[in-house]
Amino acid sequence: MKKILAAAFSAMLLFSCTDTKKQEQTLLDEVIAIHDSVMAKEEQLVKAKIQLDTLLKNNTLPPADTAAAAKLIVTLDSTDARMEDWMHKFDAENKGKSHDEIMAYLEDQKKKIKAIDKDFDAAIATTNNYKKSLKK
């Protein structure tokens, strides 16, 4: 009877460990998926910055538009810098941490990368709207 209980306890312990690892991996996959989505948008961000830089270098914009373009460049640079900072600080391995610590860390990172994703969308949309207003 003791052997059966010991085997059942061992099996339960093994499955619970596997389940926590699966939870951790699922959450990590979600964070990485958001990261990948943001990275795909980075090309748009860089392209928008180059276009604005070109407009400023050509010196054909009225002063109000020049100021707006310069402000947008600062926003684009800041948004890109936040992404780079997040990537440098992100630790996908989480060695030596408990399941709860890993889950809390990954949830926090998920919130941070979602915020960066929203910033990317906003910066790109604002820049696109600005460029459309110049064409009129």
ABEGO torsion letter per residue (X at the ends): XAAAAAAAAAAAAAAAAAAAAAAAAAAAAAAAAAAAAAAAAAAAAAAAAAAAAAAAAAGABBAAAAAAAAAAAAAAAAAAAAAAAAAAABBAAGBGBBAAAAAAAAAAAAAAAAAAAAAAAAAAAAAAAAAAAAAX
